[in-house]
Amino acid sequence: MRLHLPSFPYPPSGEGYWGAATSTINWCEEDYYATVYSAEIVNTFTNLMFVFLAYKGISSCIRHRHERVFLIGFLSYLSIGVGSMFFHSSLKYPMQLLDELSMIYTTCIMVYAVFSHRQSTRACLAIFLAILSLAVFITGYYHYLQDPAFHQNMFALLTAVVVLRSMWIMELLLRPSRRAKGGDAALISDVAEQVRVNRRDEDILKTMWTMIACGLSAVAGGFLIWNLDNIFCGTLRRWRRDIGLPWGILLEGHGWWHIFTGIAAYFNLTWAIWLRYCRDGKQDDVQLAWPSVFKSVPVVVRVETKNGKSK
């Protein structure tokens, strides 16, 4: 694979500052070829996507006073990116746990946010203890097995529970025809107001489905590239060395996984925030700021009143 692009050759891989790898898994990126301080430099720095989007999410939660559970969710989301940076820099087993278990804990927080809404204090406590017990079990059993497939399956299962439950709530709550069939239609005597509410909710629903499509497309694309990276690792390593740096960076499949899953998880958290306002009947209090599907990321912001104050 010869391309005539201005480039310089890959340095040889070697020993690093952190010593021999102790993680149970290693990726296709060659180790310590760029610096002795980072085993996988592309896999390390692509996690800056998590850090950047976590900053946007945390700032939004504080500025617009979203519920605390989502601030905690974004802090946990930040820990995924930071943990993954430590893991790919060192390839040490404790850092691997920090990376992978942060994914489990962030998803557990979202499970709690979805299922605890409008529950009694006793029910919320029971849900919290059940999810905590599940997180402890996954942590202990994963440490015992040390099999990445178990972690990946648990993460996928928890994510599916959150996404499917949220889809069901969204459709039942916002689609006027489903509200009517379920007997949950708002009792609005003013016909014009009812038309406005229906149109508003249909617009919200359409945008939410666009968010879901973007998130699912991102995670599916990342998963595909990650698997191709694993299957064709030898070929990809040869191609990288053939085309040289910096172009070989574009063939680091696990780095693309970080970028795409960071985007997908951010979309999931932002969708959860917006859906929470809808579940509370506060659709008119907030709006989604998303100027461009491809050039920006969505942020839930409060609507300002005529006197310039937010609702």
C-alpha positions as CSV (number, residue, x, y, z in Angstrom):
1,M,0.0,0.0,0.0
2,R,2.1,2.9,-1.3
3,L,0.7,6.5,-1.3
4,H,2.8,9.5,-2.3
5,L,2.0,11.7,0.7
6,P,4.5,13.9,2.6
7,S,5.3,11.8,5.7
8,F,7.9,10.5,8.0
9,P,8.5,6.9,9.1
10,Y,7.2,5.3,12.2
11,P,9.8,5.0,15.0
12,P,10.3,1.5,16.3
13,S,8.3,0.4,19.2
14,G,10.2,-0.2,22.5
15,E,10.2,-0.3,26.2
16,G,8.3,2.4,28.1
17,Y,8.4,4.4,31.3
18,W,5.5,2.3,32.8
19,G,7.3,-1.0,32.3
20,A,5.7,-4.3,31.1
21,A,2.0,-4.4,30.4
22,T,-0.2,-6.1,33.0
23,S,-3.6,-5.4,31.4
24,T,-5.6,-8.4,30.2
25,I,-6.0,-6.8,26.7
26,N,-3.8,-4.9,24.3
27,W,-4.8,-3.1,21.2
28,C,-3.6,-2.9,17.6
29,E,-1.7,0.3,18.1
30,E,2.0,-0.4,18.5
31,D,3.4,0.3,22.0
32,Y,5.8,3.1,22.9
33,Y,6.7,4.2,19.3
34,A,6.1,7.9,19.9
35,T,7.2,8.5,23.5
36,V,8.3,6.4,26.4
37,Y,5.5,8.0,28.6
38,S,2.5,6.7,26.5
39,A,2.2,3.1,25.4
40,E,-0.6,3.9,22.9
41,I,-0.5,7.6,22.1
42,V,-3.4,7.8,19.7
43,N,-5.6,5.7,21.9
44,T,-4.7,8.0,24.7
45,F,-5.3,11.3,23.1
46,T,-8.5,10.4,21.3
47,N,-10.1,10.3,24.8
48,L,-9.9,14.0,24.8
49,M,-13.3,13.8,23.0
50,F,-14.7,12.5,26.4
51,V,-13.0,15.3,28.3
52,F,-14.3,18.1,25.9
53,L,-17.9,16.8,25.8
54,A,-17.8,16.2,29.6
55,Y,-16.9,19.9,30.0
56,K,-19.8,20.9,27.9
57,G,-22.2,18.6,29.8
58,I,-21.0,19.6,33.2
59,S,-21.1,23.3,32.3
60,S,-24.7,22.9,31.0
61,C,-25.9,21.1,34.1
62,I,-24.5,23.8,36.3
63,R,-25.6,26.8,34.2
64,H,-29.1,25.6,33.5
65,R,-29.7,23.8,36.8
66,H,-30.5,20.4,35.5
67,E,-31.2,17.7,38.0
68,R,-28.2,16.6,40.1
69,V,-28.3,13.0,38.8
70,F,-27.3,14.2,35.4
71,L,-24.4,16.3,36.8
72,I,-23.2,13.1,38.5
73,G,-23.7,11.2,35.2
74,F,-21.4,13.7,33.3
75,L,-18.8,13.5,36.1
76,S,-18.8,9.7,35.7
77,Y,-18.7,10.2,31.9
78,L,-15.5,12.3,32.5
79,S,-14.0,9.5,34.5
80,I,-14.4,7.2,31.5
81,G,-12.2,9.4,29.4
82,V,-9.6,10.1,32.1
83,G,-9.5,6.4,33.1
84,S,-9.1,5.4,29.5
85,M,-6.2,7.9,29.0
86,F,-4.4,6.4,32.0
87,F,-5.1,2.8,30.8
88,H,-3.8,3.4,27.2
89,S,-0.8,5.3,28.5
90,S,0.3,2.6,30.9
91,L,-1.4,-0.6,29.9
92,K,-1.6,-1.5,33.6
93,Y,-4.4,-3.6,35.0
94,P,-5.6,-1.2,37.7
95,M,-5.9,1.5,35.0
96,Q,-7.8,-0.9,32.8
97,L,-10.3,-1.4,35.6
98,L,-10.6,2.4,36.1
99,D,-11.4,2.7,32.4
100,E,-13.8,-0.2,32.0
101,L,-15.6,-0.1,35.3
102,S,-16.3,3.7,34.8
103,M,-18.4,2.7,31.8
104,I,-20.4,0.3,33.9
105,Y,-20.9,2.9,36.7
106,T,-21.9,5.6,34.3
107,T,-24.6,3.3,32.8
108,C,-25.8,2.3,36.2
109,I,-26.3,6.0,37.0
110,M,-28.5,6.3,33.9
111,V,-30.4,3.2,34.9
112,Y,-31.2,4.9,38.3
113,A,-32.2,8.1,36.5
114,V,-34.6,6.3,34.2
115,F,-36.3,4.0,36.8
116,S,-36.3,6.2,39.9
117,H,-38.2,9.1,38.4
118,R,-41.3,10.1,40.5
119,Q,-40.9,7.1,42.8
120,S,-41.3,7.3,46.5
121,T,-38.3,7.8,48.8
122,R,-38.5,4.1,49.8
123,A,-38.7,3.0,46.2
124,C,-35.8,5.2,45.2
125,L,-33.7,3.7,48.0
126,A,-34.6,0.2,46.9
127,I,-33.7,1.0,43.3
128,F,-30.5,2.5,44.4
129,L,-29.5,-0.5,46.5
130,A,-30.4,-2.9,43.7
131,I,-28.3,-1.0,41.2
132,L,-25.4,-0.7,43.7
133,S,-25.5,-4.4,44.4
134,L,-25.4,-5.1,40.6
135,A,-22.5,-2.7,40.2
136,V,-20.6,-4.4,43.0
137,F,-21.4,-7.9,41.6
138,I,-20.1,-6.9,38.1
139,T,-17.0,-5.3,39.6
140,G,-16.2,-8.4,41.7
141,Y,-17.0,-11.0,39.1
142,Y,-15.1,-9.2,36.4
143,H,-12.0,-8.9,38.6
144,Y,-12.4,-12.7,39.2
145,L,-12.9,-13.6,35.5
146,Q,-10.6,-11.0,34.0
147,D,-12.4,-11.6,30.7
148,P,-13.1,-8.4,28.7
149,A,-16.0,-10.1,27.0
150,F,-17.9,-10.2,30.3
151,H,-17.4,-6.5,30.8
152,Q,-18.5,-5.7,27.2
153,N,-21.6,-7.8,27.5
154,M,-22.7,-6.2,30.8
155,F,-22.1,-2.8,29.4
156,A,-24.1,-3.6,26.3
157,L,-27.0,-5.1,28.3
158,L,-27.2,-2.1,30.7
159,T,-27.1,0.4,27.8
160,A,-29.8,-1.5,26.0
161,V,-32.0,-1.4,29.1
162,V,-31.6,2.4,29.4
163,V,-32.1,3.1,25.7
164,L,-35.1,0.8,25.2
165,R,-36.9,2.0,28.3
166,S,-36.3,5.6,27.4
167,M,-37.6,5.0,23.9
168,W,-40.8,3.5,25.3
169,I,-41.3,6.4,27.7
170,M,-40.6,8.9,24.9
171,E,-43.1,7.5,22.5
172,L,-45.9,7.0,25.1
173,L,-45.4,10.5,26.5
174,L,-44.9,12.6,23.4
175,R,-46.7,11.0,20.5
176,P,-50.3,12.4,20.7
177,S,-51.9,9.2,19.2
178,R,-50.2,7.0,21.9
179,R,-51.2,9.4,24.6
180,A,-54.8,9.2,23.5
181,K,-54.8,5.4,23.4
182,G,-53.2,5.1,26.8
183,G,-55.6,7.5,28.4
184,D,-52.7,9.9,29.2
185,A,-53.8,12.8,27.0
186,A,-53.5,16.2,28.6
187,L,-56.9,17.6,29.7
188,I,-56.7,20.9,27.8
189,S,-60.0,22.6,27.1
190,D,-58.7,25.2,24.7
191,V,-58.6,23.5,21.2
192,A,-55.9,25.9,19.9
193,E,-53.7,25.2,22.9
194,Q,-54.1,21.4,22.5
195,V,-53.1,21.8,18.8
196,R,-50.0,23.8,19.9
197,V,-49.1,21.2,22.6
198,N,-49.5,18.3,20.1
199,R,-47.3,20.1,17.5
200,R,-44.7,21.0,20.1
201,D,-44.5,17.4,21.3
202,E,-44.4,16.0,17.8
203,D,-41.5,18.3,17.0
204,I,-39.7,17.3,20.2
205,L,-40.2,13.6,19.3
206,K,-38.8,14.1,15.8
207,T,-35.7,15.8,17.1
208,M,-35.2,13.1,19.8
209,W,-35.4,10.4,17.1
210,T,-32.7,12.3,15.2
211,M,-30.6,12.4,18.3
212,I,-31.1,8.6,18.8
213,A,-30.2,7.9,15.1
214,C,-27.0,10.0,15.5
215,G,-26.1,8.2,18.7
216,L,-26.8,4.7,17.4
217,S,-25.0,5.4,14.1
218,A,-21.9,6.7,16.0
219,V,-21.7,3.6,18.3
220,A,-22.4,1.2,15.4
221,G,-19.7,2.9,13.3
222,G,-17.2,2.8,16.2
223,F,-18.0,-0.8,16.9
224,L,-17.5,-1.8,13.3
225,I,-14.2,0.0,13.0
226,W,-13.0,-1.4,16.4
227,N,-13.7,-5.0,15.2
228,L,-12.0,-4.4,11.8
229,D,-9.1,-3.1,13.8
230,N,-8.9,-6.4,15.8
231,I,-9.5,-8.7,12.8
232,F,-7.1,-7.0,10.4
233,C,-4.5,-5.8,12.9
234,G,-1.5,-7.2,11.1
235,T,-2.5,-5.7,7.8
236,L,-3.3,-2.3,9.3
237,R,0.0,-2.2,11.1
238,R,1.8,-2.8,7.8
239,W,-0.3,-0.1,6.0
240,R,0.5,2.4,8.7
241,R,4.2,1.9,8.3
242,D,3.9,2.0,4.6
243,I,2.2,5.4,4.5
244,G,4.0,6.8,7.6
245,L,3.1,9.5,10.0
246,P,0.9,11.4,10.5
247,W,-1.4,9.7,8.0
248,G,-1.1,6.3,9.7
249,I,-2.9,7.8,12.7
250,L,-6.2,7.6,10.6
251,L,-5.9,3.8,10.6
252,E,-5.9,3.5,14.4
253,G,-9.3,1.9,14.7
254,H,-9.6,1.9,18.5
255,G,-9.0,5.6,18.5
256,W,-12.0,6.0,16.3
257,W,-14.0,3.9,18.7
258,H,-13.2,6.4,21.5
259,I,-14.3,9.3,19.3
260,F,-17.6,7.7,18.2
261,T,-18.6,6.2,21.6
262,G,-17.8,9.5,23.3
263,I,-20.2,11.3,21.0
264,A,-22.8,8.5,21.4
265,A,-22.7,8.6,25.2
266,Y,-22.9,12.4,25.2
267,F,-26.0,12.2,23.0
268,N,-27.5,9.6,25.4
269,L,-27.0,11.8,28.5
270,T,-28.3,14.9,26.7
271,W,-31.4,13.0,25.5
272,A,-32.0,11.8,29.1
273,I,-31.9,15.4,30.4
274,W,-34.4,16.6,27.8
275,L,-36.7,13.5,28.3
276,R,-36.7,14.2,32.1
277,Y,-38.1,17.7,31.5
278,C,-40.8,16.2,29.3
279,R,-41.7,13.6,31.9
280,D,-42.1,16.5,34.4
281,G,-44.4,18.3,31.9
282,K,-41.8,21.1,31.5
283,Q,-41.3,21.0,27.7
284,D,-41.9,24.8,27.5
285,D,-39.2,25.6,30.1
286,V,-36.3,24.3,28.0
287,Q,-35.2,23.8,24.4
288,L,-32.5,22.0,22.6
289,A,-29.7,24.1,21.2
290,W,-28.4,22.2,18.2
291,P,-27.5,24.5,15.3
292,S,-26.2,21.8,13.1
293,V,-26.4,18.1,13.1
294,F,-22.9,17.6,11.8
295,K,-21.1,20.7,13.1
296,S,-22.3,20.9,16.7
297,V,-23.5,18.8,19.6
298,P,-26.9,19.3,21.3
299,V,-27.3,21.1,24.6
300,V,-30.5,21.4,26.7
301,V,-30.9,25.1,27.7
302,R,-33.6,26.9,29.6
303,V,-35.9,29.2,27.7
304,E,-35.6,32.9,28.6
305,T,-38.6,34.9,29.4
306,K,-39.3,38.4,28.0
307,N,-37.5,40.0,30.9
308,G,-34.3,38.1,30.1
309,K,-34.6,35.6,32.9
310,S,-34.7,31.8,32.4
311,K,-37.7,29.8,33.5
